[in-house]
Amino acid sequence: MRYVSSFERILTDRGFKKGLMQGEVRLIERLLKQRFGDLPAWVEQRLQMATESDLARWADAVLSAESLESILGPSPH
């Protein structure tokens, strides 16, 4: 078995975590599109800048929310 340094392990963990978050972003994006139709650019940007806690909160809200703004906050425009 090949030796894996601590540095390699950290990078692998970060890559795995980043991949999981990207999957969550895609899932929430699909759910939002299903619920509200085409998404404006500001929603796409907000999804790409989201933290783990943002994604969890938005995932919980998507089924009962009345609008995109009630999930993601106000539009920047």
Order of alpha helices (4+ residues) and beta strands (2+ residues): alpha-alpha-alpha-alpha
